[in-house]
Amino acid sequence: MKKVVILASGSGTLARAIFAADKGYEITALICDQPAAKVIGVANEFGIKVEILELLGDRANWDQKLLSLVSKYQPDLIVSAGFMRILAPQFVQSFKVINSHPALLPLFPGAHAVRDALAAGATQTGTTIHWVDEGVDTGEIIAQERLAIEPTDTEESLHERIKIIERGLIVATIPQILAELK
């Protein structure tokens, strides 16, 4: 059975969808950098092993610790599900890593994609699943789903609507990727 490690830092809505999916793969661990993140409780609900690796002090040291920690699980795939850290080049060269992003890349990369789409006056946005490389949201696009921006949308309302399609797309995409991996 293929093994997946989840990286997450936040509320766990995306991770919950992945944990709850009817899957033909094993989630071996959740790795979180925020000891108070709600995603930890979500992982506990599903009996997923949780590893906490706070970024304290030297970033290069943390990068090495993350590489070592993930290596012990020997994952076939790593899913960044709201992990708000840029991964080191050595990490993304060592593992197959995907990310879910709340915009139609290459438009609106970075941490404020929803706000940026609204500020630009975009009429549509969506979500993108992409391979993680050394850049910020620059990896090869795997899948996308579009969503119209409504005139009444706020950053919060639009982000919530994006999260709905984001959850469905990531849950559908993970098994497809794993089936293609050797």
N, C-alpha and C positions, 0 to 999 in steps of 0.2 A: 504494500500500500504506500502511495506517495505521501511524503511528509511536508507539512506547511507550518511555518512560523509566522505569527502575526506581530507586527510592530504597531503600537498605538500609544497615544498620549492623552486622549481626551475623554469624551462622554461615552464612547463605545457603541454608538448607534450603528456604525458600519460594521464593527466587529461582531455585534449581536447578530446581525443578518448573516454573517459568514458562519458564526458558531451554530446558528439554528438551521442552516441549510442542510438539505438531504444530500450528503456528499459521499463520494467514494475515495476520500482521502482523510488523513489523520492530521489534526491540528496538534502539534506537539508542545507548543508553548506560545504564550503571549509575553512579549518583552515590552516593558513600559519604562519611560524615563521620568515619570511624574508619580511619586508615591501616593498622592491623594487623588489620582485620576479615577473617574467613575468606571472606566473600562475594566479596572481590576475587579470590581464587584461583579461586572457582567461575566468576565472570564470565570470567576469563582462559581457563579450560577450554573455554568455549563461544565464544571469540573476540569477546566483547562489550567494547566500549570502556568503560574505567573512568575516571571523574573523581573525584578526592578533594578534598573541600572541608571541611577541619577547622574546627571552631568555635573560633577563637582570638580572644580579646578581645571586641570589641563585637558584640553579637548583631544589632543593626540593620544593621550593615555586612555581617555574614554572610548575613542574610536577603536583602539586595540582591544579593550575589554569587551566591546560589543562584538567585534569580529570573533573573539575567542568564545564568548557566550553562545552566539548563534551556531558556531562550528560544532559545538558539542551535540546539537540536535540533528546535524547532517540533513538539513532541509532540501527538498527538491525545489521548493519555491518559498520565497518570502513575500508576504503581502504587507505593504505599508498602508494601514487603515487609519489615517489621521495621526500619523507619527510626525510631529512637527520638528524634525531635525533633518538637516542635509546629511546624507550618508557619504562617508569618505570614499575616495576613488578605489582604494584597496578593497573595501567592503563590496561595492557594486561590481567589481571585477571578479570577486570570489564567489558570488552567489547570483542566482536569477531572482531579481526583485521587481515586483510590480507596484504601482501606486494608483490610487484613485484620486482624481483631481476635479474640483467643481467648476469646470469651464471646458469649452471646446478648444483644447490646445491645437495649435500653438498660441492661440489668443489667451491672454490673461493668465500667464504663469505666476507662480508665487503664492504667498500666504493670503492675499486679499483679492482673490479672483472674482468673487461675487461683487464686492464693492467696486472693483475696477470695471466690470462689465456694465454695471449700472451707471457709473460715472462717464463711461464712453458713449452712453446712449444706445447700446446694443439692443436689438430687438429679439435676439435669441441667444441662448447659452446652452448649457447642458453639463455633461460629465464625460470625462475621458479616463480610460484605463490605459496606462502606458508603462513601458519598461523604464526602470530607473537607471540613469547613467550618471556621469560626473556633474552634469549641469542641474539647473533648477527647472524641473518639468520640461526637459528637452529630449527625453528618451522617445524611442519609436512608439507610435500610437498603436494600440492593440484593438481597442473598441471605443466607440463614442455613441452617445445618445443625446439628441437635441431636445430643447425645451424652450417654448416661447416665453419671453419676458412680458408680463402683463403691465399695463400702465400704472396699476395700483401697487405693484411689488415694491417692497422695502428690501433692504439687504437681508433682514431676518426672514421675511416670508419667502423670498426667492431661494435663499439657502435651504430652507426647509423643503421646498418643492424639489430642489436639486437632489437633496439627500434621498428622497424617495426613489428616484430613478437610478441614483448612484448605487444604492443597496442592491437593486435588482440586477444591474449590469455587472457588478463585481461578483455576485453569487453565480451568475451565468458564465462569466469569463474564466474563473479559476479552474473549473473542471476541464474546460476546453484547452487551456494552457497546459495543464498537467498531462492531458492525453497526448499532446504533441511533444512533450519532453521525453528524451530518451533516458 
